[in-house]
Amino acid sequence: MSSCTSSSEPGAQPERPEGSAWRRFNRFFAWTGGGLLLLLYGFVLLVDPWETLPFSLPMDRVPAGSNMRYAFPMLARRQAFDSAVFGTSSSRLWSSSLLNELFDARFAQLSLDGGRPQESEMLHRIFVDHHPSPEFVIYEVGMPYFAEDLAANSQTNSDWPDWLYDDNYFNDFGAHFGTHALTSAFDQVYVQLGITTPRRGRDGYGSFLPPDGDYRVETARRLKLRRWGRQPPFVPVEPAVSMSAAEKRALRLPGVGVLHRMLRTLPDETRKIVVFPPYHASELPWPGTLGHLRWEEGKRRIAEVGDDVLDLWVLDFAFYSPLTLEDANWWDGTHSRIGVARDVVRAIHAAWQDGRDTDVCRVLRGP
């Protein structure tokens, strides 16, 4: 009989070497994976692609990446600017550098692709909080402002970053953990190292149009300007829809209320310019229709915002004119060619300077 005794429990099986190896591998994988996640998270926090954290690396960040709803709050906070443009992709083509030259100001281009009034209002609040007395604010007031129900078209991008639009940076830490934040951080680093070119400049401006040398008016007509079957001449609809003054006043135009709120947050000395932007004639509400009545009633209400809003210009480009009727001016119904967009900026400045109507711009209100 052997004198040796076993410390194992009766009936216990000896541990297999491969089981122990698997446990070691799982621990190694967990620690390595966790360490890598922490390393990547630390990288994102230090790069801070949207400039919201108090301890990130000092660098001149640019609005990198494709989503301007993430990129533009940092521009709205920067003291490098004393003026701003708010609107949709139609006004994104209004060059900041040309505005700076004409108005002797420093403009941030804060127009959003598919921007809705309530989105512009949130960005506007950040800008005004950090610039209590801006020199100029230009509002491009297009189709979204004339919708009957803003909620039906709210937040074009479902990934709206509410946390970027508040004053609490503590809730930003969690938002920096994820693939979108990691991709944006790498985008920022690539731009800083000169590996890639940002889509927009440090003032928010950047043309999204194809090279103008690629433009063909026949292609624009076939694919964009005639796609709804609307052909010139654009004559009024008969019989025209009619409404009494009381019925017009009863029309729901909540976007107009949003604009009024934005205007009233600015001090009296700020020069405020509201622009109804030019569209191709095929996109303008057809005279004689309910849509045209809503459009004109909205313009009237905005122009008559009240005597408490001082230094306000209201400029109208949204009517049949040599600008809107000429097919060769347009890539599609709402986006002009880049040279035309520069002409529009010059026309805005000229109307602000002299207050006179032209064949492409009507001055509906001036100080």
C-alpha positions as a Markdown table, in Angstrom:
| # | Residue | x | y | z |
|---|---|---|---|---|
| 1 | Met | 0.0 | 0.0 | 0.0 |
| 2 | Ser | 1.3 | 3.4 | -0.9 |
| 3 | Ser | 1.9 | 5.9 | 1.8 |
| 4 | Cys | 1.2 | 8.9 | -0.5 |
| 5 | Thr | -2.1 | 10.7 | -0.1 |
| 6 | Ser | -3.8 | 13.0 | -2.6 |
| 7 | Ser | -5.1 | 16.5 | -1.9 |
| 8 | Ser | -7.7 | 16.2 | -4.6 |
| 9 | Glu | -11.3 | 15.7 | -3.8 |
| 10 | Pro | -12.6 | 12.1 | -4.2 |
| 11 | Gly | -13.6 | 11.5 | -7.8 |
| 12 | Ala | -12.1 | 14.9 | -9.0 |
| 13 | Gln | -10.6 | 14.8 | -12.5 |
| 14 | Pro | -7.1 | 16.2 | -12.9 |
| 15 | Glu | -7.1 | 19.6 | -14.8 |
| 16 | Arg | -6.4 | 19.3 | -18.4 |
| 17 | Pro | -3.5 | 21.4 | -19.7 |
| 18 | Glu | -5.6 | 22.7 | -22.6 |
| 19 | Gly | -8.3 | 24.1 | -20.3 |
| 20 | Ser | -5.8 | 26.1 | -18.3 |
| 21 | Ala | -4.4 | 27.4 | -21.6 |
| 22 | Trp | -7.8 | 28.6 | -22.7 |
| 23 | Arg | -8.3 | 30.4 | -19.5 |
| 24 | Arg | -5.0 | 32.2 | -19.8 |
| 25 | Phe | -5.8 | 33.1 | -23.4 |
| 26 | Asn | -9.2 | 34.5 | -22.4 |
| 27 | Arg | -7.6 | 36.6 | -19.7 |
| 28 | Phe | -4.9 | 37.8 | -22.0 |
| 29 | Phe | -7.6 | 38.6 | -24.7 |
| 30 | Ala | -9.8 | 40.5 | -22.2 |
| 31 | Trp | -6.9 | 42.5 | -20.7 |
| 32 | Thr | -5.5 | 43.3 | -24.2 |
| 33 | Gly | -8.9 | 44.2 | -25.6 |
| 34 | Gly | -9.7 | 46.4 | -22.6 |
| 35 | Gly | -6.4 | 48.1 | -22.8 |
| 36 | Leu | -6.8 | 48.8 | -26.5 |
| 37 | Leu | -10.2 | 50.2 | -25.9 |
| 38 | Leu | -8.9 | 52.5 | -23.2 |
| 39 | Leu | -6.0 | 53.5 | -25.4 |
| 40 | Leu | -8.4 | 54.4 | -28.3 |
| 41 | Tyr | -10.7 | 56.2 | -25.9 |
| 42 | Gly | -7.8 | 58.2 | -24.5 |
| 43 | Phe | -6.7 | 59.1 | -28.1 |
| 44 | Val | -10.2 | 60.4 | -28.9 |
| 45 | Leu | -10.4 | 62.4 | -25.7 |
| 46 | Leu | -7.0 | 64.0 | -26.4 |
| 47 | Val | -7.8 | 64.8 | -30.0 |
| 48 | Asp | -11.3 | 65.9 | -29.0 |
| 49 | Pro | -12.5 | 66.3 | -32.7 |
| 50 | Trp | -15.4 | 68.6 | -31.8 |
| 51 | Glu | -13.5 | 70.8 | -29.3 |
| 52 | Thr | -15.8 | 70.3 | -26.3 |
| 53 | Leu | -13.5 | 68.9 | -23.5 |
| 54 | Pro | -11.5 | 71.0 | -21.1 |
| 55 | Phe | -8.2 | 69.1 | -21.2 |
| 56 | Ser | -7.7 | 68.1 | -24.9 |
| 57 | Leu | -4.6 | 68.8 | -26.9 |
| 58 | Pro | -4.1 | 72.4 | -28.0 |
| 59 | Met | -4.6 | 72.5 | -31.8 |
| 60 | Asp | -6.3 | 74.6 | -34.4 |
| 61 | Arg | -9.2 | 72.1 | -35.1 |
| 62 | Val | -11.1 | 72.2 | -38.4 |
| 63 | Pro | -14.6 | 71.0 | -39.1 |
| 64 | Ala | -13.4 | 67.6 | -40.3 |
| 65 | Gly | -15.7 | 64.8 | -41.2 |
| 66 | Ser | -19.0 | 64.8 | -43.1 |
| 67 | Asn | -21.5 | 65.7 | -40.4 |
| 68 | Met | -21.6 | 69.5 | -39.9 |
| 69 | Arg | -24.1 | 69.2 | -37.1 |
| 70 | Tyr | -21.2 | 67.8 | -35.0 |
| 71 | Ala | -18.5 | 70.2 | -36.5 |
| 72 | Phe | -20.2 | 73.6 | -36.4 |
| 73 | Pro | -20.9 | 74.1 | -32.6 |
| 74 | Met | -17.1 | 74.6 | -32.1 |
| 75 | Leu | -17.1 | 77.3 | -34.8 |
| 76 | Ala | -20.1 | 79.0 | -33.3 |
| 77 | Arg | -18.1 | 79.3 | -30.0 |
| 78 | Arg | -14.9 | 80.7 | -31.5 |
| 79 | Gln | -14.0 | 84.3 | -30.9 |
| 80 | Ala | -12.2 | 84.5 | -34.3 |
| 81 | Phe | -15.6 | 85.5 | -35.7 |
| 82 | Asp | -17.8 | 88.5 | -35.2 |
| 83 | Ser | -20.6 | 87.6 | -37.7 |
| 84 | Ala | -22.4 | 84.5 | -39.0 |
| 85 | Val | -24.6 | 83.1 | -41.7 |
| 86 | Phe | -27.4 | 80.7 | -40.8 |
| 87 | Gly | -29.4 | 78.7 | -43.3 |
| 88 | Thr | -29.5 | 75.6 | -45.5 |
| 89 | Ser | -27.3 | 74.2 | -48.3 |
| 90 | Ser | -28.5 | 77.0 | -50.6 |
| 91 | Ser | -26.6 | 79.6 | -48.5 |
| 92 | Arg | -23.6 | 77.2 | -47.9 |
| 93 | Leu | -22.4 | 78.5 | -51.2 |
| 94 | Trp | -22.1 | 82.1 | -49.9 |
| 95 | Ser | -18.3 | 82.5 | -49.5 |
| 96 | Ser | -17.2 | 83.6 | -46.1 |
| 97 | Ser | -14.1 | 85.3 | -47.5 |
| 98 | Leu | -16.2 | 87.3 | -50.0 |
| 99 | Leu | -18.6 | 88.3 | -47.2 |
| 100 | Asn | -15.6 | 89.4 | -45.1 |
| 101 | Glu | -14.3 | 91.5 | -47.9 |
| 102 | Leu | -17.6 | 93.2 | -48.7 |
| 103 | Phe | -18.9 | 93.7 | -45.2 |
| 104 | Asp | -15.6 | 94.3 | -43.4 |
| 105 | Ala | -16.4 | 91.6 | -40.9 |
| 106 | Arg | -15.3 | 88.0 | -39.9 |
| 107 | Phe | -18.0 | 85.6 | -40.9 |
| 108 | Ala | -18.5 | 82.0 | -39.7 |
| 109 | Gln | -20.5 | 80.0 | -42.4 |
| 110 | Leu | -22.9 | 78.0 | -40.2 |
| 111 | Ser | -25.5 | 77.0 | -42.8 |
| 112 | Leu | -26.5 | 73.3 | -42.6 |
| 113 | Asp | -27.3 | 70.8 | -45.3 |
| 114 | Gly | -31.1 | 70.3 | -45.1 |
| 115 | Gly | -31.1 | 72.7 | -42.1 |
| 116 | Arg | -34.4 | 73.2 | -40.3 |
| 117 | Pro | -35.4 | 76.3 | -38.4 |
| 118 | Gln | -35.1 | 74.6 | -35.0 |
| 119 | Glu | -31.7 | 73.3 | -35.8 |
| 120 | Ser | -30.5 | 76.8 | -36.9 |
| 121 | Glu | -32.0 | 78.2 | -33.7 |
| 122 | Met | -29.9 | 75.8 | -31.5 |
| 123 | Leu | -26.7 | 76.7 | -33.4 |
| 124 | His | -27.7 | 80.4 | -33.3 |
| 125 | Arg | -28.1 | 80.2 | -29.5 |
| 126 | Ile | -24.5 | 79.0 | -29.1 |
| 127 | Phe | -23.2 | 81.7 | -31.4 |
| 128 | Val | -25.1 | 84.5 | -29.5 |
| 129 | Asp | -24.1 | 83.1 | -26.1 |
| 130 | His | -20.4 | 83.5 | -27.1 |
| 131 | His | -20.8 | 86.6 | -29.2 |
| 132 | Pro | -23.3 | 88.9 | -27.3 |
| 133 | Ser | -22.8 | 91.8 | -29.8 |
| 134 | Pro | -22.1 | 90.4 | -33.3 |
| 135 | Glu | -21.5 | 92.8 | -36.2 |
| 136 | Phe | -23.7 | 91.0 | -38.8 |
| 137 | Val | -26.0 | 88.0 | -38.8 |
| 138 | Ile | -27.4 | 86.8 | -42.1 |
| 139 | Tyr | -30.4 | 84.5 | -42.2 |
| 140 | Glu | -31.2 | 82.5 | -45.3 |
| 141 | Val | -34.9 | 81.8 | -45.0 |
| 142 | Gly | -35.9 | 79.2 | -47.5 |
| 143 | Met | -38.6 | 76.6 | -47.9 |
| 144 | Pro | -38.3 | 74.9 | -44.4 |
| 145 | Tyr | -39.5 | 78.1 | -42.8 |
| 146 | Phe | -42.8 | 78.0 | -44.7 |
| 147 | Ala | -43.8 | 74.5 | -43.6 |
| 148 | Glu | -47.0 | 74.0 | -41.8 |
| 149 | Asp | -45.6 | 71.5 | -39.3 |
| 150 | Leu | -41.9 | 71.8 | -38.3 |
| 151 | Ala | -42.1 | 68.6 | -36.3 |
| 152 | Ala | -42.9 | 66.6 | -39.4 |
| 153 | Asn | -39.5 | 67.6 | -40.9 |
| 154 | Ser | -37.5 | 68.1 | -37.7 |
| 155 | Gln | -33.9 | 67.1 | -37.5 |
| 156 | Thr | -33.0 | 65.9 | -41.0 |
| 157 | Asn | -30.2 | 63.9 | -39.5 |
| 158 | Ser | -31.6 | 61.5 | -36.9 |
| 159 | Asp | -28.2 | 61.5 | -35.2 |
| 160 | Trp | -28.6 | 64.9 | -33.8 |
| 161 | Pro | -26.0 | 65.5 | -31.0 |
| 162 | Asp | -27.9 | 67.3 | -28.3 |
| 163 | Trp | -24.9 | 67.0 | -26.0 |
| 164 | Leu | -22.9 | 69.3 | -28.2 |
| 165 | Tyr | -25.5 | 72.1 | -27.9 |
| 166 | Asp | -25.6 | 72.4 | -24.1 |
| 167 | Asp | -23.2 | 74.0 | -21.7 |
| 168 | Asn | -22.4 | 70.8 | -19.8 |
| 169 | Tyr | -19.2 | 69.2 | -21.0 |
| 170 | Phe | -19.5 | 66.3 | -18.5 |
| 171 | Asn | -22.1 | 64.6 | -20.7 |
| 172 | Asp | -19.6 | 64.8 | -23.6 |
| 173 | Phe | -17.3 | 62.1 | -22.3 |
| 174 | Gly | -19.7 | 59.3 | -23.0 |
| 175 | Ala | -20.4 | 60.6 | -26.5 |
| 176 | His | -16.7 | 60.4 | -27.2 |
| 177 | Phe | -16.8 | 56.6 | -26.8 |
| 178 | Gly | -17.8 | 55.0 | -30.1 |
| 179 | Thr | -17.0 | 54.4 | -33.7 |
| 180 | His | -18.2 | 57.8 | -34.9 |
| 181 | Ala | -16.1 | 59.6 | -32.4 |
| 182 | Leu | -13.1 | 57.5 | -33.3 |
| 183 | Thr | -13.5 | 58.0 | -37.0 |
| 184 | Ser | -13.9 | 61.8 | -36.4 |
| 185 | Ala | -10.7 | 61.8 | -34.3 |
| 186 | Phe | -8.7 | 60.1 | -37.1 |
| 187 | Asp | -10.3 | 62.6 | -39.6 |
| 188 | Gln | -9.0 | 65.4 | -37.5 |
| 189 | Val | -5.5 | 64.0 | -37.1 |
| 190 | Tyr | -5.3 | 63.3 | -40.8 |
| 191 | Val | -6.1 | 66.9 | -41.6 |
| 192 | Gln | -3.7 | 68.2 | -39.0 |
| 193 | Leu | -0.9 | 66.1 | -40.5 |
| 194 | Gly | -1.8 | 67.2 | -44.0 |
| 195 | Ile | -2.7 | 63.7 | -45.1 |
| 196 | Thr | -6.2 | 64.8 | -46.2 |
| 197 | Thr | -7.9 | 68.0 | -47.1 |
| 198 | Pro | -11.0 | 69.0 | -45.1 |
| 199 | Arg | -14.3 | 69.4 | -46.8 |
| 200 | Arg | -14.8 | 72.8 | -45.2 |
| 201 | Gly | -12.4 | 75.6 | -44.2 |
| 202 | Arg | -11.9 | 76.8 | -40.6 |
| 203 | Asp | -14.7 | 79.3 | -41.2 |
| 204 | Gly | -17.2 | 76.5 | -42.2 |
| 205 | Tyr | -17.2 | 77.4 | -45.9 |
| 206 | Gly | -16.7 | 74.8 | -48.5 |
| 207 | Ser | -18.2 | 74.2 | -51.9 |
| 208 | Phe | -19.9 | 70.8 | -52.3 |
| 209 | Leu | -20.5 | 71.3 | -56.1 |
| 210 | Pro | -18.8 | 69.5 | -58.9 |
| 211 | Pro | -16.1 | 71.5 | -60.7 |
| 212 | Asp | -17.8 | 74.2 | -62.7 |
| 213 | Gly | -16.0 | 73.0 | -65.8 |
| 214 | Asp | -18.1 | 69.8 | -65.7 |
| 215 | Tyr | -21.3 | 71.8 | -65.9 |
| 216 | Arg | -23.6 | 71.1 | -68.9 |
| 217 | Val | -26.9 | 73.0 | -69.0 |
| 218 | Glu | -28.5 | 70.2 | -71.0 |
| 219 | Thr | -27.7 | 67.7 | -68.3 |
| 220 | Ala | -29.0 | 70.1 | -65.6 |
| 221 | Arg | -32.3 | 70.5 | -67.5 |
| 222 | Arg | -32.8 | 66.8 | -68.1 |
| 223 | Leu | -31.9 | 65.5 | -64.7 |
| 224 | Lys | -32.8 | 68.4 | -62.3 |
| 225 | Leu | -34.6 | 71.4 | -63.6 |
| 226 | Arg | -37.4 | 69.6 | -65.5 |
| 227 | Arg | -37.8 | 66.6 | -63.4 |
| 228 | Trp | -41.3 | 67.6 | -62.1 |
| 229 | Gly | -42.5 | 68.3 | -65.6 |
| 230 | Arg | -42.7 | 72.0 | -65.0 |
| 231 | Gln | -41.9 | 73.9 | -68.1 |
| 232 | Pro | -41.6 | 77.6 | -68.8 |
| 233 | Pro | -43.3 | 80.0 | -69.2 |
| 234 | Phe | -44.3 | 79.8 | -65.5 |
| 235 | Val | -47.7 | 81.5 | -65.8 |
| 236 | Pro | -50.1 | 81.8 | -62.9 |
| 237 | Val | -52.6 | 79.0 | -62.2 |
| 238 | Glu | -56.2 | 79.7 | -63.3 |
| 239 | Pro | -58.4 | 79.9 | -61.4 |
| 240 | Ala | -56.1 | 81.2 | -58.7 |
| 241 | Val | -56.6 | 80.1 | -55.1 |
| 242 | Ser | -57.9 | 83.1 | -53.0 |
| 243 | Met | -57.9 | 83.7 | -49.3 |
| 244 | Ser | -59.3 | 86.6 | -47.2 |
| 245 | Ala | -56.9 | 88.6 | -45.0 |
| 246 | Ala | -58.3 | 86.8 | -42.0 |
| 247 | Glu | -57.6 | 83.4 | -43.6 |
| 248 | Lys | -54.1 | 84.4 | -44.4 |
| 249 | Arg | -53.5 | 85.5 | -40.9 |
| 250 | Ala | -54.7 | 82.1 | -39.7 |
| 251 | Leu | -52.1 | 80.2 | -41.7 |
| 252 | Arg | -49.8 | 78.2 | -39.5 |
| 253 | Leu | -46.2 | 79.3 | -40.2 |
| 254 | Pro | -44.2 | 78.1 | -37.1 |
| 255 | Gly | -40.9 | 78.7 | -38.8 |
| 256 | Val | -41.6 | 82.4 | -38.9 |
| 257 | Gly | -41.9 | 82.3 | -35.1 |
| 258 | Val | -38.6 | 80.6 | -34.8 |
| 259 | Leu | -37.0 | 83.4 | -36.9 |
| 260 | His | -38.6 | 86.1 | -34.8 |
| 261 | Arg | -37.1 | 84.5 | -31.7 |
| 262 | Met | -33.7 | 84.4 | -33.2 |
| 263 | Leu | -33.9 | 88.1 | -34.3 |
| 264 | Arg | -35.0 | 89.2 | -30.8 |
| 265 | Thr | -32.0 | 87.6 | -29.1 |
| 266 | Leu | -29.7 | 90.0 | -30.9 |
| 267 | Pro | -28.9 | 93.5 | -29.6 |
| 268 | Asp | -30.2 | 96.6 | -31.5 |
| 269 | Glu | -26.8 | 97.5 | -32.9 |
| 270 | Thr | -26.3 | 94.1 | -34.7 |
| 271 | Arg | -27.0 | 94.4 | -38.5 |
| 272 | Lys | -29.5 | 91.7 | -39.2 |
| 273 | Ile | -30.2 | 90.6 | -42.8 |
| 274 | Val | -32.9 | 88.2 | -43.7 |
| 275 | Val | -32.6 | 86.8 | -47.2 |
| 276 | Phe | -35.3 | 84.8 | -49.1 |
| 277 | Pro | -32.8 | 82.9 | -51.3 |
| 278 | Pro | -33.1 | 82.5 | -55.1 |
| 279 | Tyr | -34.2 | 79.1 | -56.4 |
| 280 | His | -34.6 | 78.0 | -59.9 |
| 281 | Ala | -38.0 | 79.1 | -61.2 |
| 282 | Ser | -39.3 | 75.5 | -61.3 |
| 283 | Glu | -38.8 | 75.2 | -57.5 |
| 284 | Leu | -40.6 | 78.5 | -56.6 |
| 285 | Pro | -44.3 | 78.2 | -55.5 |
| 286 | Trp | -46.5 | 78.5 | -58.5 |
| 287 | Pro | -48.5 | 81.8 | -58.6 |
| 288 | Gly | -52.1 | 81.2 | -58.0 |
| 289 | Thr | -51.6 | 78.2 | -55.7 |
| 290 | Leu | -51.9 | 77.8 | -51.9 |
| 291 | Gly | -48.2 | 77.3 | -51.7 |
| 292 | His | -47.6 | 80.7 | -53.3 |
| 293 | Leu | -50.1 | 82.3 | -50.8 |
| 294 | Arg | -48.2 | 80.7 | -47.9 |
| 295 | Trp | -44.9 | 81.9 | -49.3 |
| 296 | Glu | -46.1 | 85.5 | -49.7 |
| 297 | Glu | -47.8 | 85.6 | -46.3 |
| 298 | Gly | -44.6 | 84.3 | -44.7 |
| 299 | Lys | -42.6 | 87.0 | -46.3 |
| 300 | Arg | -45.1 | 89.6 | -45.2 |
| 301 | Arg | -45.0 | 88.4 | -41.5 |
| 302 | Ile | -41.2 | 88.3 | -41.5 |
| 303 | Ala | -40.9 | 91.8 | -43.0 |
| 304 | Glu | -43.3 | 93.1 | -40.4 |
| 305 | Val | -41.7 | 91.5 | -37.4 |
| 306 | Gly | -42.1 | 94.6 | -35.3 |
| 307 | Asp | -40.5 | 97.9 | -34.4 |
| 308 | Asp | -38.6 | 96.2 | -31.5 |
| 309 | Val | -36.2 | 94.6 | -34.0 |
| 310 | Leu | -33.9 | 97.3 | -35.2 |
| 311 | Asp | -31.3 | 97.4 | -37.9 |
| 312 | Leu | -33.2 | 94.8 | -39.9 |
| 313 | Trp | -33.1 | 94.3 | -43.7 |
| 314 | Val | -35.4 | 91.8 | -45.5 |
| 315 | Leu | -34.2 | 91.0 | -49.0 |
| 316 | Asp | -36.2 | 88.9 | -51.5 |
| 317 | Phe | -34.6 | 86.9 | -54.3 |
| 318 | Ala | -37.4 | 84.3 | -54.5 |
| 319 | Phe | -39.4 | 85.4 | -57.4 |
| 320 | Tyr | -39.3 | 85.1 | -61.2 |
| 321 | Ser | -36.3 | 87.1 | -62.4 |
| 322 | Pro | -33.4 | 86.9 | -64.8 |
| 323 | Leu | -31.6 | 85.0 | -62.0 |
| 324 | Thr | -34.2 | 82.4 | -61.3 |
| 325 | Leu | -35.5 | 81.9 | -64.9 |
| 326 | Glu | -32.1 | 81.2 | -66.5 |
| 327 | Asp | -31.4 | 77.5 | -66.6 |
| 328 | Ala | -27.7 | 78.0 | -67.1 |
| 329 | Asn | -27.4 | 79.5 | -63.6 |
| 330 | Trp | -28.4 | 76.3 | -61.8 |
| 331 | Trp | -27.0 | 72.8 | -61.0 |
| 332 | Asp | -30.4 | 71.9 | -59.6 |
| 333 | Gly | -33.5 | 73.6 | -58.3 |
| 334 | Thr | -32.0 | 75.0 | -55.1 |
| 335 | His | -28.2 | 75.2 | -55.8 |
| 336 | Ser | -26.7 | 77.7 | -58.2 |
| 337 | Arg | -23.4 | 77.6 | -59.9 |
| 338 | Ile | -20.5 | 78.9 | -57.7 |
| 339 | Gly | -20.1 | 82.1 | -59.8 |
| 340 | Val | -23.8 | 82.9 | -59.4 |
| 341 | Ala | -23.6 | 82.3 | -55.7 |
| 342 | Arg | -20.9 | 84.9 | -55.5 |
| 343 | Asp | -23.1 | 87.3 | -57.5 |
| 344 | Val | -25.9 | 86.8 | -55.0 |
| 345 | Val | -23.5 | 87.7 | -52.1 |
| 346 | Arg | -22.6 | 90.9 | -54.0 |
| 347 | Ala | -26.3 | 91.6 | -54.6 |
| 348 | Ile | -27.0 | 91.2 | -50.8 |
| 349 | His | -24.2 | 93.7 | -50.0 |
| 350 | Ala | -25.4 | 96.2 | -52.6 |
| 351 | Ala | -29.0 | 96.0 | -51.3 |
| 352 | Trp | -27.8 | 96.5 | -47.8 |
| 353 | Gln | -25.8 | 99.5 | -48.8 |
| 354 | Asp | -28.2 | 101.4 | -51.0 |
| 355 | Gly | -31.6 | 99.8 | -50.2 |
| 356 | Arg | -32.8 | 99.8 | -53.8 |
| 357 | Asp | -34.6 | 97.1 | -55.7 |
| 358 | Thr | -33.0 | 95.5 | -58.7 |
| 359 | Asp | -34.2 | 93.0 | -61.3 |
| 360 | Val | -33.1 | 90.1 | -59.1 |
| 361 | Cys | -33.5 | 91.5 | -55.5 |
| 362 | Arg | -36.4 | 93.3 | -53.8 |
| 363 | Val | -35.9 | 95.2 | -50.6 |
| 364 | Leu | -38.9 | 94.3 | -48.4 |
| 365 | Arg | -37.6 | 96.1 | -45.4 |
| 366 | Gly | -34.7 | 98.3 | -44.4 |
| 367 | Pro | -33.9 | 100.6 | -41.5 |
